[in-house]
Amino acid sequence: MKINEKKLNRLGELISLGGYKLSLAESMPGGFFTSIWSLQTESGDYLEGSIVCYSENVKKEVLGVPGSLIDRFSAESERVTESMLQGLETVIPADIHIAVTGKAFSDSEGSANAVRGDVFLCVSCQNKVASQKFHFSSLNAAHIFISAFNASLDMLESLLCD
C-alpha cells in the first residue's frame, strides 16, 4: 500500500500553476494528509494550512459544526464532514478545501454510522463540491490513511480537471 505519488505530483503541479490555494480539516488522519501535501516541492506556493479536529470540541468550537449534527449523525459521518468543510472555508479561505473524518480503529463506543475502515471525504474546488463515503477493509490503520489519501486525490482530480 503506497501513496499515488504520480497523481500527487501532477495535482501539486496543477494547483501551483493554477495559482490555487489549498486548506484541509482532518479528524481521523490527524494531520497525515497535510504532512503529505507539505512534502511536495511546490507546497509553499499553495498550502495555506490545516486544522486537526480530532475532538468533537474542536469540530464545534473552531469549525462551527453544530453539536446537534454530531449528536444526530455522529462525529464520523458524511453530514459532519460536509459541515467541517463549510467551517474550514470560513476559517482558512482557499480555492480548494478537503475535509476528512472516519474510523481507522475499532473503539468501544461504536457508532451506527461508522465502523473501522469507514472514511468520509468532502472536497471542494472552485465552487464544485464532492462528498463520498468509502469503506477500506484493511485492519491496518496506516493502510486506511493511505487509501483515504489516495481517494481524496481521485476526488480532487475529478473536480480540478473537470
Protein Blocks (a to p, Z undefined) as FASTA:
>chain_A
ZZdfklmmmmmmmmmmnopacddddfklnommmmmmmmpmklmmmmnbdcddfbfklmmm
mnopafklmmmnopadfklmmmmmmmmmmmmgcfbdcddeddfbdcfkopakbcehiacd
dddeehiacddddddfbfbfklmmmmmmmmmmmmmmmmmmZZ
